[in-house]
Structure formats: structure tokens, C-alpha cells
Amino acid sequence: MKIKKYSIPESTVIYKPKSPFIARVISTTALTEAESSDEVRNIILDVSGSGIHYIEGQSIGIIPPGERETGKSHKARLYSIASARTGDDGSSTTATICVKRVYNEDNMAEAKVPGIASNYLCDLKPGDSVALIGPNGRRFLLPDDDSTDLILIAVGTGIAPFRAFIRHIFLEKGFWNGRIRLFYGIKNAMEALFLNDQNDDIGQYMTQETFEAFRALSRVHNEDEEKGYVQHKLAEHKQEVWEMICRGNFAVYICGLKGMEEGVDEVFTTLAKQQGLDWPTMKAKFIKKGQWNTEVY
Ligand SMILES: Cc1cc2nc3c(=O)[nH]c(=O)nc-3n(C[C@H](O)[C@H](O)[C@H](O)COP(=O)(O)OP(=O)(O)OC[C@H]3O[C@@H](n4cnc5c(N)ncnc54)[C@H](O)[C@@H]3O)c2cc1C
């Protein structure tokens, strides 16, 4: 039987590409440091008057202005909502997204080609209008049962829905009885979104008894830091992670770039094999039950 997840409010209005909601940018701030090789921005949108009631784990679509070469409008790009349902100001009229400025690596091109939507979004200024669709997503949602152990695995901007989860749990709801373990892979400490000195939106809740977060840095700059990917952090904590899986009352969420799934699967394949179990069979069952949730792009 499927585990029961949070319900999407029936009252929410869902916008479609033909008639998007025009939101307004309230603020846009860099989440990465100036010296960082990547730029990720935290963009807060005003959705007041839209009738949108999103919940944690959902995404919104943004339609960049202009047309494709075919003369058709640009397609919408999805962005995970990084705020909990009441928004970052508690007014229930805002939605936060965190957007990485992306360049398409074309070996043949002399210059890097800017990604359409991410560069459009990262260049927006407060007061600008944005065509928005959604909210979308019915699966990547928290379980109803708060004694469920949560295993959250993210790389880069994949942290966005987990910021929403954590803020909902500790700020809006106030507690979670199950254990919450966040494994987060980034290039270096400058890109540790929501887990750094300037913005500790997630890190601040590590004082909570049930919550622990582990960071993996893939490019280290000094000897004190250990180099590794998110799957290495997961493997370091394999005993507890496997115990959660065996206990049975768990939900795993994986979010970020597509390539991350392989490393995560390797860890679980090894763990299962040690018990004489077949990971693909187990995983298929967990997916069916809503216990294994993936949102990669
Ligand atoms: C469910 C879902 C949630 C998403 N949430 C977020 C989010 O919270 N934050 C966010 O920044 N993006 C998110 N994305 C990705 C986003 O939708 C766009 O694909 C991304 O911003 C690139 O769009 P673009 O128009 O700038 O690039 P395009 O002009 O469409 O070019 C796409 C190219 O960019 C590459 N690309 C896409 N994302 C990245 C990345 N992060 N790093 C490196 N290369 C990339 C693609 O592989 C492709 O080559 C999400 C995607 C999905 C499906």
C-alpha cells in the first residue's frame, strides 16, 4: 500500500501556459559568494491575488519572454519551490525559488551559450514581472506520518525543496518525530546553499534533536576539508541509513542534477548485496509505495 503524503489544497488555482499568472519579483539575492565559479540566486516572487496555495515539494514553471527559432513562445522551465507554504514572510502570498545561472556547454561554440530561463531569471530586478505556471507536482511531498524517517539527498540547487521541507517541519509545524538526515553535495563551501554563515536557513535547525545534515565537497581548497561526492557521505553513514530502510518507516527524496542518481544507487546496491538482497527489486517496490522519490533534471 502507498504511504500517505500531504494533500494538495483543493482550493489552489493551477495556472497553465496559455494563461499564466503574472508574478512580481520582490527580491533577488545571491546565495553564492562573489568569488564562486557558479551563481545561484534566491528569488522571492509575489503571488498575491493568484489563488495559488502550494505545498512543500511542489514546483512552479516560469515562461521566459520571447520566442524560439520556430516562432513559438519559449517553453516553461520548472523550479522547485524553496519556501514552505506560508512563504518566507509568513504571508502565504510569496513563493521563493533558487536558480542557478546555467550555460550550455557546446564544445563547437566559441562562447558559452547562456541558458534561456536561468539567465532571464538571474537578471531580473525587484519589481519586474514574471509569467508563472503551476504549482506542479503530486509525488515529491512529505509523508503524513511524522514518525517517518526522512532521508534527503541533494546536489546543488536540489537543496531547494528540502529548504521548504525543513522550514515547514521546524517553523510551521514545529517538530518531526522521525529522524531527518540530509546529505548535500556541492563543489565547495562557497556554494553551500542555506548552510553557510550568510544564509543558515537549513543549518540553524541542526540543533533540533531529530535533524542532522552532512555536506560533501567535491572540490576542496585546503587540507582541513575532505573531498567527496554526496554518495560518499551517504556511504559514511550507511549503517544508520540501512537501519532506517530495514525499519521500514522511511521516505527517501533525491533532488538535483541527473548524474547524482547513479552514485546513490551504487551505495544502496552494495548495502543490499551484503544482505543477499537485490536492490533494483527493492527500489521498484519503494517507488511504488511512494517511499522513493526522485526529482532530477
Ligand atoms: C522538477 C524540476 C525542478 C527544477 N528545479 C530547479 C531549481 O530549483 N533550480 C534550478 O536552477 N533549476 C531547476 N530545474 C532546472 C530548470 O528547469 C532548467 O532546466 C534550468 O534552469 C536550465 O534552463 P535554461 O532555460 O537556463 O537552459 P536551457 O536554455 O533550457 O538549456 C538547458 C541546458 O542546461 C543544462 N542544465 C539544466 N540545469 C542545469 C544545472 N543546474 N546545472 C548545469 N546545467 C544545467 C541542461 O542539461 C541543458 O544542457 C528544475 C527542473 C525540473 C524538471
The ligand as a MOL file (V3000), in Angstrom:
LIG
                    3D

  0  0  0     0  0            999 V3000
M  V30 BEGIN CTAB
M  V30 COUNTS 53 58 0 0 0
M  V30 BEGIN ATOM
M  V30 1 C 11.2000 19.3470 -11.4060 0
M  V30 2 C 12.3430 20.2780 -11.7330 0
M  V30 3 C 12.7980 21.1560 -10.7720 0
M  V30 4 C 13.8380 22.0280 -11.0530 0
M  V30 5 N 14.2750 22.8720 -10.0810 0
M  V30 6 C 15.2960 23.7120 -10.3200 0
M  V30 7 C 15.7690 24.5920 -9.2890 0
M  V30 8 O 15.2610 24.5930 -8.1510 0
M  V30 9 N 16.7920 25.4250 -9.5860 0
M  V30 10 C 17.3860 25.4460 -10.8320 0
M  V30 11 O 18.3180 26.2470 -11.0380 0
M  V30 12 N 16.9720 24.6120 -11.8110 0
M  V30 13 C 15.9250 23.7770 -11.5950 0
M  V30 14 N 15.4830 22.9410 -12.6000 0
M  V30 15 C 16.0950 23.0670 -13.9380 0
M  V30 16 C 15.4010 24.1750 -14.7390 0
M  V30 17 O 14.0780 23.7600 -15.0570 0
M  V30 18 C 16.0930 24.4940 -16.0700 0
M  V30 19 O 16.3020 23.3090 -16.7710 0
M  V30 20 C 17.4400 25.1900 -15.8760 0
M  V30 21 O 17.2790 26.4310 -15.2000 0
M  V30 22 C 18.0640 25.4670 -17.2460 0
M  V30 23 O 17.1430 26.1900 -18.0230 0
M  V30 24 P 17.6420 27.2390 -19.0970 0
M  V30 25 O 16.4350 27.7150 -19.8540 0
M  V30 26 O 18.5050 28.2760 -18.4560 0
M  V30 27 O 18.5500 26.3660 -20.0220 0
M  V30 28 P 18.1970 25.9010 -21.4970 0
M  V30 29 O 18.3560 27.0620 -22.4140 0
M  V30 30 O 16.8700 25.1970 -21.4920 0
M  V30 31 O 19.3230 24.8310 -21.6780 0
M  V30 32 C 19.2600 23.6120 -20.9490 0
M  V30 33 C 20.6510 23.1200 -20.6880 0
M  V30 34 O 21.0260 23.4360 -19.3620 0
M  V30 35 C 21.5040 22.2610 -18.6970 0
M  V30 36 N 21.1790 22.4110 -17.2640 0
M  V30 37 C 19.9480 22.4610 -16.6930 0
M  V30 38 N 20.0610 22.6460 -15.3540 0
M  V30 39 C 21.3930 22.7080 -15.0900 0
M  V30 40 C 22.1410 22.8920 -13.9110 0
M  V30 41 N 21.5420 23.0670 -12.7160 0
M  V30 42 N 23.4910 22.9040 -13.9980 0
M  V30 43 C 24.1110 22.7210 -15.1830 0
M  V30 44 N 23.4550 22.5540 -16.3630 0
M  V30 45 C 22.1070 22.5390 -16.3010 0
M  V30 46 C 20.7840 21.1430 -19.4020 0
M  V30 47 O 21.4500 19.9190 -19.2620 0
M  V30 48 C 20.8110 21.6510 -20.8390 0
M  V30 49 O 22.0320 21.3780 -21.4640 0
M  V30 50 C 14.4470 22.0400 -12.3440 0
M  V30 51 C 13.9780 21.1440 -13.3020 0
M  V30 52 C 12.9680 20.2760 -13.0270 0
M  V30 53 C 12.4990 19.3330 -14.0950 0
M  V30 END ATOM
M  V30 BEGIN BOND
M  V30 1 1 1 2
M  V30 2 1 2 3
M  V30 3 2 2 52
M  V30 4 2 3 4
M  V30 5 1 4 5
M  V30 6 1 4 50
M  V30 7 2 5 6
M  V30 8 1 6 7
M  V30 9 1 6 13
M  V30 10 2 7 8
M  V30 11 1 7 9
M  V30 12 1 9 10
M  V30 13 2 10 11
M  V30 14 1 10 12
M  V30 15 2 12 13
M  V30 16 1 13 14
M  V30 17 1 14 15
M  V30 18 1 14 50
M  V30 19 1 15 16
M  V30 20 1 16 17
M  V30 21 1 16 18
M  V30 22 1 18 19
M  V30 23 1 18 20
M  V30 24 1 20 21
M  V30 25 1 20 22
M  V30 26 1 22 23
M  V30 27 1 23 24
M  V30 28 2 24 25
M  V30 29 1 24 26
M  V30 30 1 24 27
M  V30 31 1 27 28
M  V30 32 2 28 29
M  V30 33 1 28 30
M  V30 34 1 28 31
M  V30 35 1 31 32
M  V30 36 1 32 33
M  V30 37 1 33 34
M  V30 38 1 33 48
M  V30 39 1 34 35
M  V30 40 1 35 36
M  V30 41 1 35 46
M  V30 42 1 36 37
M  V30 43 1 36 45
M  V30 44 2 37 38
M  V30 45 1 38 39
M  V30 46 1 39 40
M  V30 47 2 39 45
M  V30 48 1 40 41
M  V30 49 2 40 42
M  V30 50 1 42 43
M  V30 51 2 43 44
M  V30 52 1 44 45
M  V30 53 1 46 47
M  V30 54 1 46 48
M  V30 55 1 48 49
M  V30 56 2 50 51
M  V30 57 1 51 52
M  V30 58 1 52 53
M  V30 END BOND
M  V30 END CTAB
M  END
